[in-house]
Each structure stands twice: as structure tokens, then as C-alpha cells.
Amino acid sequence: MAAKWDNDEVVQRFREYLQIPSVHPDIDYGDCVKFLQKQASELDLPVAVYEPVPNKPIVVITWEGLQPDLPTILLNSHMDVVPVYEEFWTYPPFGAVVTDDGYIYARGTQDMKSIGMMHLESVRRLKAAGVRLKRTVHISFVPDEEIGGVDGMKAFSLTPEFKNLNIGFGLDESAPNEHPSEILAFHGERTSRQIIVTCRGEPGHGSLLIPGTAGEKLHYMINKFMTLRAEEKKKADGNVWYGEVTTVNLTQIWGGVQINVLPESLSVSFDIRIAPQYDHDEFDQMISRWCEEAGEGVSFEYIVKNPQVKSTKIDGSVPFWEAMKKVVTDMGISVKCVICPGATDARYVRAQGIPAINFSPIMNTKLLIHAHDETIHIDVFKRGIDIIEKVVEAVANV
Ligand code: ZN
């Protein structure tokens, strides 16, 4: 453990947050709330704790702007982290050890306690410099993002308290980038759809060639899905960003009773993520059409049917995005803004009609989200604070 940073308050605050084991499953968020309340009191800012779901606290620290009636800025991060396989870690995952060469090792250094601290530290700096921003800034810390955010941002986004925040623009997490001077940003997400297709047919003896078997119908359906998969894969192989292709994966097949008996029913499941540019209703209709074509007794049901959420526009019509892009570019950094291949809490914010950008200013860093030995370099973390500071200033003065 390097002593060089012992008196570095920024590093020590970050370490303190990382050392709270807010790790799934069954997280007690109490220590996170206490830590954030302490941050708020140091910043001399009001803090509210909402619990739309018991024991799932939403912490909101608010810095009022000069024109508090204007739509506000939301800087969101999640407090939870994914589980660890401690035996594969070089340093304890909740030790936040700093190495001699300046790396901090801990779960959450990338996803995403680092970003939460960048949000706080940037406001701390702006306040210390005597800056006053036009718009109010809310810094939120939410639970359960890593398990879908249903009791976290989803629940909160549906409350009157959320509406009262009057948010005009939101920031959330993206992902680290190995590129030394390019930040990855997301302006939308794909839509998750998980379906089960069931094919029914005439049972009979395995030695016959009777028509309308469940097997023939299943074959037809699998063919359709796998052809679609191949087309999308071709686009992905042809260098289309993988958030912008639809992924289709066959995940389970089941049915039948015995090897010489034609089954009465066979089922197959697919995990599908629909890219935003596709008409989701048309996608639905296409699957229904395939079922009809496959023959009688073929149907499908959704296990997960997430609604389509409109992406945030990056065509010049959202001034907040234009403002942040400009200050980042002025710092000599480029921003690659694409569709997120996975899912984040930003979808719940966008679903309320609020433009939101996922933005993790972590460059020159190997992606170790959810991996062993998750780490960030102190210089990278501090550079992130510089960038967020400029971004907050820009978007809150729009
Ligand atoms: Zn995350």
C-alpha cells in the first residue's frame, strides 16, 4: 500500500466509498447512505433520502442553481456492485489498496463508484472556486442497478418526488475506453426481449413420416431466427457497432418424452436485443407471421418484453449534449457516442421523456467491469473529475 496518497483527500474519500461492501446479493445500503450524508454535510448541501421501496434508498444531494425554476441536471450513479470471486483477486476487492504505481484496486473502481465520486468531487471543486451555476444540479445515488434497477431507478422514476426534481437532462455511466483520448458515450439502448416459441404436433411412431410434426415446425422457426441472426452478424462483422445490431441467441430447447415417440410439443427460447432503429411493433408482427407460416399449433410468448425507449437525439436538437460535447472536444478529447449494447438505469430516465447520456470519462483503461482485479489509475480518476467538472459547468449553464 503506497503511502504517497495518504494525505490526498480526493483519493481517501474515493477509497472510503470503495471500502463499503455494497455487493450483491442482499445489500445493506445503510453505510452508503451514511457516507453520502457525510459528503453532503461537508459540501454544505441538502440531502434527501427517498425509499419508494423499503430498504432501497435513493440518495439525492442538491446544489441549487441561480435559476432554480429551470429544468435541472441529474448526475446519477448506482451504489451497488456485482459479486466477486475473491480468490482470483490480487488485492482484497473491498480493500481499495493503492499500489506504488498509482492503481486503486476494488470492485466499483470502474462500475461505477468512480463516476459517483467524480460527480461529487466536481461539485466540490466548483463550489470551492465560488462558482454559481444557472441550473440546479441533483447528484443521485441509487440501489440495485446491477439487478435491473426495478426497486431502484425504475421505482423512483415513477414517483412524484422524481417528477418534482424537474430534470431537464441526465448523466449516467458508460464504460471505460482503452483509447487514450476518446470517451465512450451512449445515447440509447437496445430493447431486451426474451421469448419462448412452442410448437405442437401430432404424436406418433418414430418410424413414420407423418405430416405436421412438432419437429418440422420447430425446424422452421429456428431457421427463421437463425437466418435473422446471420444477417445481423454480417453487419456486426462488417464493423457496425454492436449496440446497433439486433442480437438473437438460441438459449434453450426442450420437449418430447422418448426417442422413438414423436413429441406432442417442443419449445425453444431466444434471448433477443433489438437495436433502436428497428420498428419494435413490426418485429412483433414478423414473429407472429413466422408462427403462422410454421403451421398450426405454433405460438410464442414473452418472458421479458421491455418497452422500446426512445434514444436521446444527438443530431443537434438537444442543447445539453451539444454543450457537453463542445467542452470535452475543447479539452482535446473526442467522444464516441453510440448505442449501449447492454442496459443501464438511464433507460428509466429516458422513458420519462428526459434526454440522458451515459458518460464515463475513463480513458486509457482496460475494461474490467464485472471482472477480477477491477482497477483504475489515480491519474485517470482525477482526469475524470476534470472532465466532469467542465461538463457539469457546461450543461448546468445551458
Ligand atoms: Zn454500472
Boltz pocket constraint, residues with backbone or C-beta under 6 A from the ligand:
constraints:
  - pocket:
      binder: B
      contacts: [[A, 78], [A, 111], [A, 112], [A, 145], [A, 173]]
      max_distance: 6.0
